[in-house]
Amino acid sequence: MKDKVHALAAQIHEAAVGWRRHLHQHPELSFQEHETSAFVKDQLSQMGIAYVPMADTGVVAHIHGEQPSDKVVALRADMDALPITEVAGREYGSKRTGVMHACGHDAHTASLLGTARILQSLKADFGGTVKLIFQPGEERLPGGASLMIQAGALQDPVPQAVIGQHVMPLIPAGKVGFREGKYMASTDELYVTVKGRGGHGAQPQENIDPVVITAHIITALQQVVSRIADPKMPSVLSFGKVIANGATNVIPDAVYLEGTFRTFDETWRKEAHKRMVKMATGIAESMGGSCDFEVRNGYPFLVNDEKLTAEIRGYAEEFLGKENVVDLDLWLAAEDFAYYSQVADACFYRLGTRNEAKGITSAVHTPTFDIDESALALSTGLMAYVTLRRLGYA
């Protein structure tokens, strides 16, 4: 079976590259994936795979094996792009200024289509159901995964496992990475307005300086991570946007902040929210100002079911060889696949896409991001093989 899947993946590689390049040229932002959704539906129809629309631009399809079995495996791909202008000069570069597949979701969608083609061609040989989830809006709160789950993507039938893969430019093409247990952090967005009373910079005694108050708040809030959090619990608090719209001699009335808080424990996450709000508002009031502190809850932390992930890692070693399966460390980035992992046994692994000889080394979310497209033969074949093994086809 392994050799058969390898052969099928090689046969469809050119098609997978074509799908990926089409999607790369026509990126769509989160929850606007109408053309992408239509493209996915068209390809599924050509394969003879039935589907249903879900959560506006999402798509859920099913492949039913013809052998007797009630096992169900769900496979997930995300479809949205980012508001980034791609570097010029690429043959298959984005045709939409300011929008780019800079996180590999074009590759994820093309890969799942390829996996679908492989599994559809083998449905006479296995039993059970393969649920294909093409979801919108991974890059934007509240996260397309949460909307797909609410709409019933994990129902009728209920999968015993949900599997996802994501490109990783730190791993060479030809390899994949796994981590059992907690893997990616929760993510919350912080929106803070510090209010004072502006005026002339040469008359500070007449003002309540929100810039100075903000400086104290930013510094003090780091104690949430360095002195209040358990040192064994990874946490990150970062502010990436600070707007104090004054001048060299003008103190503004207010300062605006945006930041992020990330961790791996839901109890501590809620406690940290309370601590941040209390500390910031207290500091502002003690200095004569005020503070509006909004926490927008984002994705939960992503946890890979240990038993399932160990099993899938074993299948990956069978398919690729142990030397091509590597360990992953904790990562404080976030992923809305976490929603699936919170309600079902899930495994989220990394697909190597780096090729230094070709100059493909850029990080995700950058204008120069790209993938080594040879990885698309591995991605389609591996996911098909893992699915078949989970369904009991040896």
C-alpha positions in Angstrom: 0.0 0.0 0.0 2.9 2.4 0.8 4.4 1.9 -2.7 0.9 2.4 -4.3 0.4 5.7 -2.4 3.9 6.9 -3.3 3.2 6.2 -6.9 -0.2 8.0 -6.9 1.3 11.0 -5.2 4.0 11.2 -7.8 1.3 11.0 -10.6 -0.8 13.9 -9.2 2.2 16.1 -8.2 1.9 18.2 -11.4 -1.8 18.7 -10.7 -1.1 19.7 -7.1 1.5 22.2 -8.2 -1.0 23.6 -10.7 -3.7 24.0 -8.0 -1.3 25.6 -5.6 -0.1 28.1 -8.3 -3.6 29.0 -9.3 -4.6 29.6 -5.7 -1.4 31.6 -5.1 -2.2 33.9 -8.0 -5.7 34.5 -6.8 -5.5 34.9 -3.0 -8.4 36.0 -0.9 -8.5 37.5 2.6 -10.1 35.8 5.6 -13.8 35.2 5.2 -13.7 36.5 1.6 -12.6 33.2 0.0 -15.5 33.0 -2.5 -13.4 32.2 -5.6 -11.2 29.8 -3.6 -14.3 28.0 -2.3 -15.8 27.8 -5.8 -12.4 26.4 -7.1 -12.4 23.7 -4.4 -16.0 22.7 -5.1 -15.2 22.5 -8.9 -12.2 20.2 -8.3 -14.2 18.0 -5.9 -17.0 17.7 -8.4 -14.5 16.7 -11.1 -13.3 13.9 -8.7 -16.8 12.8 -8.1 -16.7 13.7 -4.4 -19.9 15.1 -2.8 -19.6 18.2 -0.7 -21.7 20.7 1.3 -21.1 24.5 1.8 -20.6 25.5 5.4 -19.9 28.7 7.3 -20.4 30.8 4.1 -17.1 30.1 2.3 -16.2 26.8 3.9 -16.6 23.4 2.3 -17.0 19.9 3.8 -16.8 16.8 1.6 -16.9 13.1 2.3 -15.2 10.1 0.7 -16.9 6.8 1.6 -14.8 3.7 1.5 -16.6 0.7 0.0 -15.4 -1.8 2.6 -17.5 -2.2 5.8 -16.3 0.1 8.6 -17.7 2.8 10.8 -14.3 4.6 11.3 -14.2 8.3 10.5 -11.1 10.5 9.9 -11.3 14.3 9.3 -8.6 16.1 7.3 -8.4 19.9 7.5 -7.0 22.6 5.2 -7.3 26.4 5.5 -7.9 28.7 2.5 -7.3 32.3 3.4 -4.5 34.7 2.5 -2.9 37.7 4.2 -2.9 41.5 3.6 0.8 41.4 2.3 2.2 42.6 -1.0 4.2 39.9 -2.6 7.7 40.5 -3.9 7.7 41.2 -7.6 9.0 39.0 -10.4 7.5 35.6 -9.7 5.9 33.7 -12.5 3.1 32.5 -10.3 3.0 35.6 -8.0 -0.2 37.1 -6.6 -2.3 39.0 -9.1 -4.0 40.9 -6.3 -2.0 43.8 -5.0 -1.8 43.8 -1.2 -3.0 40.2 -0.8 -0.7 37.2 -0.7 -0.6 33.6 0.3 2.2 34.2 2.7 1.4 31.4 5.2 1.1 28.5 2.8 -2.6 28.1 2.9 -2.6 27.7 -0.9 -0.3 24.7 -0.4 -2.6 23.3 2.3 -5.6 23.5 0.1 -3.8 22.0 -2.9 -2.5 19.2 -0.7 -5.9 18.3 0.6 -7.3 18.2 -2.9 -4.4 15.9 -3.9 -5.0 13.7 -0.9 -8.7 13.6 -1.9 -7.8 12.5 -5.4 -5.6 9.7 -4.0 -8.2 8.5 -1.5 -11.1 8.7 -4.0 -9.1 6.4 -6.4 -8.6 3.9 -3.6 -12.1 3.9 -2.1 -12.8 0.4 -3.2 -9.9 -0.8 -1.1 -10.7 0.7 2.3 -13.7 1.1 4.7 -14.9 4.1 6.7 -15.4 7.7 5.9 -12.9 10.5 5.2 -14.2 14.0 6.0 -12.5 16.8 4.1 -12.7 20.2 5.8 -11.7 23.2 3.7 -12.1 26.1 6.2 -12.1 29.9 5.9 -10.5 32.5 8.1 -7.7 30.9 10.0 -5.8 34.2 10.1 -8.5 36.3 11.7 -10.6 36.1 14.9 -12.8 34.4 15.7 -11.2 31.8 13.5 -12.8 29.9 10.8 -12.3 26.6 12.7 -14.7 27.8 15.4 -17.3 28.7 12.9 -17.0 25.4 11.1 -17.4 23.5 14.3 -20.5 25.5 15.2 -21.9 24.8 11.8 -21.5 21.1 12.3 -18.2 20.2 10.5 -17.4 17.6 13.1 -20.9 16.0 13.1 -22.7 13.5 10.9 -20.5 11.6 11.1 -18.3 12.3 14.1 -14.6 11.7 13.4 -12.4 9.7 15.7 -9.4 11.8 14.7 -8.9 15.3 13.1 -5.6 15.7 11.3 -4.0 18.9 9.9 -0.7 19.9 8.4 1.1 23.2 8.0 4.1 24.3 6.0 7.3 25.0 8.0 10.1 26.9 6.3 12.5 26.0 9.1 12.3 22.3 8.1 13.9 21.1 4.8 11.5 19.8 2.1 11.3 16.1 2.4 10.9 16.1 6.1 8.0 16.5 8.5 7.8 17.4 12.2 5.7 16.2 15.1 5.1 17.1 18.8 2.9 15.2 21.2 0.9 17.1 23.8 0.8 20.9 24.0 2.3 22.5 20.9 1.0 26.0 20.1 -0.1 28.8 22.4 -3.5 30.4 23.0 -3.6 34.0 21.7 -5.5 37.0 23.0 -5.6 40.5 21.5 -5.1 43.5 23.8 -6.5 46.9 23.0 -5.7 49.6 25.6 -6.4 53.3 25.7 -4.6 55.4 28.4 -6.3 58.7 29.0 -4.8 61.8 30.5 -5.0 65.6 29.8 -2.8 66.9 27.1 -1.1 70.2 26.7 2.2 72.0 26.1 5.3 69.9 26.7 6.9 72.8 28.6 4.2 72.9 31.2 3.9 69.3 32.4 2.5 70.5 35.8 -0.7 71.6 33.9 -1.2 68.2 32.3 -1.7 64.5 33.1 0.8 62.9 30.8 -0.6 59.6 29.3 2.8 58.9 27.6 4.5 58.6 31.0 1.6 56.6 32.4 1.8 54.3 29.4 5.5 53.8 29.9 4.9 52.7 33.5 2.0 50.4 32.4 4.0 48.7 29.7 7.0 48.1 32.0 4.9 47.0 35.0 2.8 44.5 32.9 5.9 42.5 32.2 5.6 41.3 35.8 2.6 39.3 34.7 5.0 37.0 32.8 8.2 37.4 34.9 6.9 37.4 38.5 3.2 36.2 38.5 3.3 33.4 36.0 4.6 30.0 37.0 8.1 29.8 35.5 7.2 26.4 34.2 4.3 27.8 32.2 5.5 29.5 29.0 3.8 32.9 28.6 4.4 35.9 26.3 3.1 39.5 26.6 4.1 41.8 23.8 2.9 45.2 22.7 3.5 45.9 19.0 1.6 49.1 18.5 1.9 52.3 20.5 0.3 55.5 19.2 0.9 58.8 21.1 -0.2 61.4 18.6 1.5 64.4 20.1 4.6 66.3 19.0 8.0 67.3 20.3 6.3 69.9 22.5 2.8 68.6 22.6 1.5 66.1 25.2 -1.5 64.2 23.8 -4.7 63.5 25.6 -4.4 59.8 25.1 -2.1 56.9 24.1 -3.4 53.8 22.2 -1.8 50.4 22.6 -2.3 47.0 20.9 -0.7 43.8 22.0 -0.9 40.1 22.5 -0.9 37.6 25.4 -0.1 33.9 24.8 0.1 30.9 27.1 -0.6 27.2 27.4 -3.1 26.9 30.3 -6.7 28.1 30.3 -6.9 28.7 34.1 -3.8 30.9 34.1 -4.9 32.6 30.9 -8.1 33.9 32.6 -6.2 34.9 35.7 -3.6 36.8 33.6 -6.4 38.7 31.9 -7.7 39.9 35.3 -4.2 40.8 36.5 -3.4 42.8 33.5 -6.6 44.8 33.6 -6.3 45.5 37.3 -2.7 46.5 37.2 -3.1 48.8 34.2 -6.1 50.6 35.5 -4.6 50.9 38.9 -1.4 52.5 37.6 -3.3 54.9 35.4 -5.6 56.0 38.2 -2.8 56.4 40.7 -1.1 58.8 38.3 -4.3 60.8 37.7 -5.4 59.3 34.4 -7.6 56.4 33.4 -7.3 53.3 31.3 -9.7 51.3 29.1 -8.3 47.8 28.8 -10.1 45.4 26.4 -9.1 41.7 26.1 -10.4 40.0 23.0 -10.2 36.2 23.6 -8.6 34.5 20.6 -7.7 30.9 19.9 -7.2 28.4 22.7 -3.9 26.5 22.9 -3.3 23.7 20.5 -2.8 20.2 22.0 -1.9 17.2 20.0 -3.5 14.0 21.4 -0.5 12.0 22.6 -1.7 8.6 21.6 -3.0 9.7 18.2 0.1 11.8 17.4 2.5 8.9 18.4 0.5 6.7 16.1 0.6 9.1 13.1 4.3 9.8 13.7 4.8 6.1 13.4 2.9 6.0 10.1 5.0 8.9 8.9 8.2 7.0 9.7 6.9 4.1 7.7 6.1 6.3 4.7 9.1 8.6 4.8 11.8 6.8 6.9 12.7 7.7 10.5 15.4 10.0 9.3 12.8 12.3 7.7 10.6 12.7 10.8 11.9 15.3 13.3 10.8 16.6 16.7 9.1 20.0 17.2 9.5 22.3 20.2 6.8 24.3 21.9 5.9 27.3 19.7 4.3 30.5 21.0 2.6 31.2 17.7 -1.1 30.4 17.5 -3.4 28.4 15.1 -7.1 28.1 15.0 -6.7 24.3 14.5 -6.6 24.5 18.2 -10.4 24.6 18.3 -10.5 21.1 16.7 -7.9 19.9 19.2 -10.0 21.2 22.2 -13.1 19.1 21.2 -11.6 16.0 19.4 -8.5 13.8 19.3 -6.3 15.8 17.0 -2.9 15.8 15.4 -1.3 18.9 13.8 2.1 18.3 12.2 4.6 20.4 10.2 5.5 20.0 6.5 9.0 20.9 5.6 9.2 23.4 2.7 12.7 24.9 2.9 15.3 24.6 0.1 18.4 26.7 0.7 19.8 25.7 -2.7 16.8 27.3 -4.4 16.8 30.3 -2.0 13.5 29.2 -0.4 14.2 30.2 3.2 11.9 33.1 4.0 9.6 32.9 7.1 5.8 32.9 6.8 4.0 36.2 6.9 6.7 37.9 4.8 6.6 39.2 1.2 9.3 36.8 0.1 7.7 33.6 1.5 7.6 30.6 -0.9 7.7 26.9 -0.7 9.7 24.2 -2.4 6.9 22.6 -4.4 8.5 19.2 -4.3 6.9 19.1 -0.8 3.5 18.7 -2.5 4.2 15.2 -3.5 5.1 14.3 0.1 2.2 16.3 1.6 -0.5 14.6 -0.5 0.9 11.1 -0.2 1.6 11.3 3.5 -1.8 12.5 4.5 -3.4 9.8 2.3 -1.2 7.1 3.8 -1.9 8.2 7.4 -5.6 8.3 6.7 -5.6 4.8 5.2 -3.6 3.4 8.1 -6.0 5.0 10.6 -8.9 3.4 8.7 -7.2 0.1 9.0 -6.1 -0.4 5.4 -2.6 -2.0 5.8 
